Amino acid sequence: MGDHKEQQPLRVGAAVRRRRRALELTLAVVAERSGLSVPFLSQIENDRARPSRGSLEKVADALRTTAVELLAAADPACSVDVVRAELPETGFDPRVRSLVRGHHQLHASEFTGDHDAGREFQHRNDELMYVADGAVEIEAEGRAYRLGRGDTLYLTGGVRHRWRATVPDTRVIVVAVAEHIEAVKDRSR
C-alpha cells in the first residue's frame, strides 16, 4: 500500500528511441557506437528485449547520456515514492540501484561492490558522491582523491572523472542534478 510501481517491469524502449531521435541518429550509428547489434537495439526500442545493466550503459554512452537518465525518462515521476531496501545478495557482483524513480530534477544511485574503474564519466550537471561504507579512489582533474566511510566529494558539471572501490563491499551514493535540467552559471563571479 502506498508504494509506487513496486513490482512492475520498467520499459526503457521509448526513452531510448526518443533520445536517439533527438540526436538524429540511426540505429546503425548507435549500434556502431555501442558495439551492440541493430536487431538487438530495435528490440530494446520496441520493448521486446530488456537490456542488462551493461548493455544499457553501452546504449547510454552511445547516446551521450547515462543509464540513470534513460531509466528516469522511462519511469513517470510521482510526487511521493518509496524505494524499498534490497536484501543483500550473496557473492561479490557489483550492483547499482536507483534511489529515485521517475523523471525528476534529482537523481540518486547506490553502487555496491566493485566498479569499472576504467570507465570515465562526465556529467553536464553537478554531482555529489558519498561513501556510505568502505573506501574509494576517485580521479578527477588529474588528481586522485581517497575517500573513506562518511566522506563526500563534490564535482561541478563537466568534470571528467572515474572511480573505483578500494575495499570489498563498498557502498557509494551518487546524487546528481538530472541531465534534463539546464545548469545555471553563477553570474556574480
Salt bridges, closest charged atoms under 4 A:
ASP3 OD2 - ARG84 NE 2.93
GLU45 OE1 - ARG17 NE 3.68
GLU45 OE2 - ARG20 NE 2.58
GLU57 OE2 - ARG53 NE 3.57
GLU57 OE1 - ARG119 NH1 3.42
ASP61 OD1 - ARG119 NH2 2.59
GLU69 OE2 - HIS107 NE2 3.21
ASP75 OD1 - HIS4 NE2 3.88
ASP75 OD1 - LYS5 NZ 2.01
ASP81 OD1 - ARG101 NH2 2.73
GLU110 OE1 - ARG97 NE 2.71
GLU110 OE2 - ARG171 NH1 2.50
GLU120 OE1 - ARG160 NH1 3.27
GLU120 OE2 - ARG162 NH2 3.32
GLU127 OE1 - HIS123 NE2 3.17
GLU127 OE2 - HIS161 NE2 3.38
ASP133 OD1 - ARG149 NE 3.34
ASP133 OD2 - ARG171 NE 3.02
GLU137 OE2 - ARG146 NH1 2.35
GLU137 OE1 - ARG164 NH2 3.69
GLU139 OE2 - ARG162 NE 3.94
GLU179 OE2 - HIS123 ND1 3.81
GLU182 OE1 - ARG124 NH1 3.73
ASP186 OD2 - ARG189 NE 3.47
